[in-house]
Amino acid sequence: MKILAVSDLEVPLIYSHAIRERFKNVDLVISCGDLSAPYLEYIVSSLDKPSYFVNGNHVSQIEDEQGILHLEPQGAVNLHKNVVYDQTNDLLLAGIEGSLRYNSGAYQYSQRKMWSMVYGLIPRLMQNKIRFGRYLDVFVTHAAPTGIHDANDRAHQGVDAFRWLIDNFKPRLHLHGHVHRYNPLTPLESKHNGTRVINAYGYREIVL
């Protein structure tokens, strides 16, 4: 299975007619946030594959063809505080939007609120274990987990609850964004207790 993961940076290669040929073998699209709805809608409509997203900490309204304002890209499933079974790919997904609070902006949460939202996923994860024999395959967030790909500044600190979730429910993959890659030596993928933690900044093609 091949996943196209995107986050934070609109890439000309993707926002072009070349997308259909370049990514024709992709089975699934996942956005980790801070991308415009038109950009995501272009990806979704061009590839016509199951698509999922969480919002980042920068979200703006857009106006559709009928003049209606909305915040979410059409054609993709919002994973925030949600647990989803993708039957086409036999994949269990869950997600949490936003970042830790660093100013008065929206889509920012305290560590305590992040814990609350992660705890809210547990009943569905337990049901997954009973029904499918596993808790979760892909955990999708905007912010990074504590101690993995995060930074020391307030805006890009890692989330304690995310680290706890991957430690205890052991998804195969944890996708995040938020941490921009200015230094080419900055790692984009790490292995933690059997979970592949991947920063989707720009885009990543992932074989799962």
N, C-alpha and C positions, 0 to 999 in steps of 0.2 A: 504494500500500500504506500502511495506517495502523497504527502501533505505539502501544500503550499501555505506557508505561514508568513504573514505580513504584519508590519507594525511601524508606526512613527514617521516613516519617510516614504513619500510617493516616488516610485522608481519609474523613470521614463520607459524602460524596457517593458514594464508591466502595463503602463498606461499608453499602450500603442496597439496597432493592428497585429504586431508580432506575438502578442500574448497567446493567441489560439495555437499557433504552431509551437512556440517555445515551451508551453506548459500543457501540451495536449495529453500527457500521460498522468496528470494530477488526478487523484481520486477525491480530494477533499481540500477545502479552503478554510483557513482559520486566521482571523485578525485579532491581534492582541492590543488594539487600541491606538488612538491618536492619529487616525486616518480619516479623511473626509468621506462622507456618505457617497458622493458621486464616484469617488475612486473605488470604493468597495463595490458599489453597484455595477461599475464597469467590469470589475473582475468577475463578479457573480454572473452577470449576463453573458460575458464572453466565454467563460469556461463551462457554465451550466452544470456545476457540480454541487453537492451538498456543502453549504457554507455556514460558518459560525463566527461569532465575534463577542468580545467584551468591549465596552467603552474604556477609553483612557481617561486621563484627567483633563483633557482639552476636548470639549464637545461643543459643536455649534449647530444651530438650527439650519435646515435647508428647506427650500420650497419645491414641491414636486410640480408635475405638469398641470395639476388641477389647482395650483395655488395654495395647497395645504402645507403648513409648516410641520416638520417632524424632525426627530433627532436621530433616528436609526435608519441604517441602510435597508432598503427593501430587498427581499429575496434571501436574507440571511437570518439565522436564529440567534437571539441574544442568550448567551450562556450565563449571564449574571445571576447568581444565587439559584442556579438552575442545574439540574442533572438530566442529561439527554442520552437516549440510546439511538445511535445512527445505525439503522437496520441494514442499510446498503453496504456499509463497511464493517459491520459488527463491531462497533466502537462505542465505548462509554465515555462521555465528555461532561465536564462541569467547569464552572468559571466564576470569577469574582472580578468586578471592574475596578477602575480607579487606582489611586496611589495613597500613600500616607499623607496626612494633612501637613501642609507647609505654609499655607496662607489662607485667605478666606474664599478661595475658589470652590466651585462645585466638583463633585466626583473625587473628593478627598476625604479620607476617613482616619480616625484614630486607630492605634493598634487594638484598642478594646473593641471598637466597632468591627474591625477586620476579624477578630476572634469570633464575634457574634455571628457574622455572616458565614464563616467557615463552619462553625458548629451547626448552623442551619442546614448544611449539606449532609450531615451525618446520617439522618434517617434514610435518605434516599441511597446513600452509599451502602448502608447495611442491607437494604432491599436488593441492591445490585449483587451483593455477595451471595445472598440466598438464591436469587434467580439465575445469575450468570456465572457464579463461582469466582467472581473477582469484584473488587470495589469500584475501580476506575481505571481507564486507559490513558486519558489525556486531561490534564488539569490546565486550564487556560486563565491567565491573569494579565493585568497590565503591569503591575509592579513585580519586582523580583522577590524571591524568598530571602530571608535574613541569611547573610553570610555567603550567598551565591550570586555573583554578578551584580550585587548592589554597590552602593557608594556611601561615603560618609556624610555627605550633605543632607539636609533635612528632606529635600525633595525626592531624593533617590535612595533613601534608606530601605532596607528589605523588610518584608512583613513576617513577623514571628509566626503567625498562624499558618502561612503558606508553607514554611519550613516544617512545622508540626504535621501538616496534612500529608506532605510527601513522605515524611518519616514513618507515619503510621498507616497510611492507606496505599502507599507505594504504587502510584500510577507509573505506567511505562514512560510517560512523557509529561514534562511540565513546560509549557510554552509561556513566555512573558515578553514584554517590550519595555518601554519607559527609559531604559538605560541606553543612551545614545553611544554609538561607537565612533569616537573621534580618533582613537589610536588603533591602527590595524593590528597591534599586538594584544589588544583587549580580547579575552576569550569570549566566544559566543556560545560555547557548549561545554557543559561539565556533567560528570556522572556523580550522583549522590545516592548512596544506598540502593543502587539498582535503577534509579530514575534518571533519565536523560533530561537535564535542565537546559533549555535552549532559549537564547535571546533572539527574537525574530526581527530585530531592527532591520529595516529595509525589507528584505525578504529572505526566506530560507526554504529550500526544498529538502524535505525530510522523508526518508524511507523508514517506515515503521513495520 
